[in-house]
Amino acid sequence: QVQLVESGGGVVQTGGSLSLSCAASKNISKITVMTWHRQAPGKEREFVAAVTSAGATTYRSAVKGRFSISRDSAKNTVNLQMNSLKPEDTAVYFCAAVDTGTSYWGPGTQVTVSS
């Protein structure tokens, strides 16, 4: 099993930046894929970004060029740097890990972008 805990959420003005971190209970170098997702009020959860154990990254088109996902194997964390934030980025952000065919999720952290 993998336990995940997100941190770094908060309130920021439009155009501002936030850095989210996801701490894993397992050596992340052994986890195939780690991802960030978000869920806005009244909407379905959506994919934001992913990073594989090989370091390959994928992004949702709406955040490409503004968000950056990275892995820190020394700290067993996956980070999401979010720049040029927009009100539509407001959501609860969740970290997830796919390990041996099973998905694990963190409890989420709230990000609010004020206009």
C-alpha positions as CSV (number, residue, x, y, z in Angstrom):
1,Q,0.0,0.0,0.0
2,V,1.0,3.6,-0.5
3,Q,-0.2,6.5,1.7
4,L,-0.2,9.9,0.1
5,V,-0.5,13.3,1.8
6,E,-0.7,16.6,-0.1
7,S,0.3,20.0,1.1
8,G,0.9,23.5,-0.1
9,G,-2.6,24.6,-1.0
10,G,-4.0,28.0,-0.2
11,V,-5.4,31.2,-1.5
12,V,-3.6,33.2,-4.2
13,Q,-4.5,36.1,-6.5
14,T,-4.9,35.7,-10.3
15,G,-1.4,35.5,-11.8
16,G,0.2,34.2,-8.7
17,S,2.0,30.9,-8.0
18,L,1.7,28.0,-5.6
19,S,3.7,24.9,-5.1
20,L,2.0,21.7,-4.1
21,S,3.8,18.7,-2.6
22,C,2.7,15.1,-2.2
23,A,4.5,13.0,0.3
24,A,4.5,9.2,-0.3
25,S,5.0,6.5,2.3
26,K,6.9,4.4,-0.2
27,N,10.1,4.9,-2.3
28,I,8.6,6.8,-5.3
29,S,11.3,5.5,-7.6
30,K,9.5,2.2,-7.4
31,I,6.1,3.7,-8.3
32,T,5.3,3.5,-12.0
33,V,3.2,6.7,-12.4
34,M,2.4,9.5,-10.1
35,T,-0.3,12.0,-11.0
36,W,-2.1,15.2,-9.9
37,H,-5.8,15.6,-10.4
38,R,-8.3,18.3,-9.4
39,Q,-12.0,18.6,-8.7
40,A,-13.8,21.9,-8.8
41,P,-17.2,22.3,-7.0
42,G,-20.0,20.6,-8.9
43,K,-17.5,19.2,-11.5
44,E,-15.9,15.8,-12.0
45,R,-12.4,15.1,-11.0
46,E,-10.0,15.8,-13.9
47,F,-6.4,14.8,-14.8
48,V,-3.8,17.6,-14.4
49,A,-0.4,16.1,-14.8
50,A,1.6,12.9,-14.6
51,V,5.2,11.8,-14.2
52,T,6.5,8.3,-14.7
53,S,9.3,6.5,-13.0
54,A,11.5,7.3,-16.0
55,G,10.8,11.0,-15.7
56,A,8.4,11.4,-18.6
57,T,5.7,14.0,-18.0
58,T,2.2,14.7,-19.4
59,Y,-0.1,17.7,-18.8
60,R,-3.6,18.7,-19.3
61,S,-3.7,21.2,-22.2
62,A,-5.2,23.9,-20.0
63,V,-2.2,23.9,-17.7
64,K,0.6,23.2,-20.2
65,G,3.2,25.9,-20.0
66,R,2.0,27.1,-16.6
67,F,2.3,23.9,-14.4
68,S,5.3,21.7,-13.9
69,I,5.4,18.3,-12.2
70,S,8.5,16.8,-10.8
71,R,9.7,13.9,-8.6
72,D,12.1,14.2,-5.7
73,S,13.2,10.7,-4.9
74,A,15.4,11.8,-2.0
75,K,12.3,13.2,-0.2
76,N,9.8,10.7,-1.7
77,T,7.7,13.6,-2.9
78,V,6.0,14.6,-6.1
79,N,5.7,18.3,-6.6
80,L,3.4,20.5,-8.7
81,Q,4.6,24.0,-9.4
82,M,1.7,26.2,-10.5
83,N,2.4,29.6,-12.1
84,S,0.1,32.2,-13.7
85,L,-2.8,30.8,-11.8
86,K,-6.3,31.6,-13.0
87,P,-9.7,31.5,-11.2
88,E,-10.6,28.4,-13.2
89,D,-7.7,26.6,-11.5
90,T,-9.7,26.8,-8.2
91,A,-10.2,23.2,-7.0
92,V,-9.2,20.6,-4.6
93,Y,-6.0,19.1,-5.9
94,F,-5.3,15.4,-5.4
95,C,-2.2,13.3,-5.7
96,A,-2.4,9.8,-6.9
97,A,0.0,6.9,-7.4
98,V,-0.4,3.8,-9.6
99,D,1.6,0.9,-8.0
100,T,1.4,-2.7,-9.1
101,G,-1.9,-2.1,-10.8
102,T,-3.6,-0.3,-7.9
103,S,-4.4,3.4,-7.6
104,Y,-3.9,5.2,-4.3
105,W,-5.2,8.7,-3.6
106,G,-4.4,11.4,-1.1
107,P,-7.1,13.4,0.8
108,G,-6.5,16.5,-1.3
109,T,-5.5,20.1,-0.7
110,Q,-7.6,23.2,-1.6
111,V,-6.4,25.8,-4.1
112,T,-8.3,29.0,-4.4
113,V,-7.5,31.6,-7.0
114,S,-9.2,34.9,-6.4
115,S,-9.9,37.3,-9.3
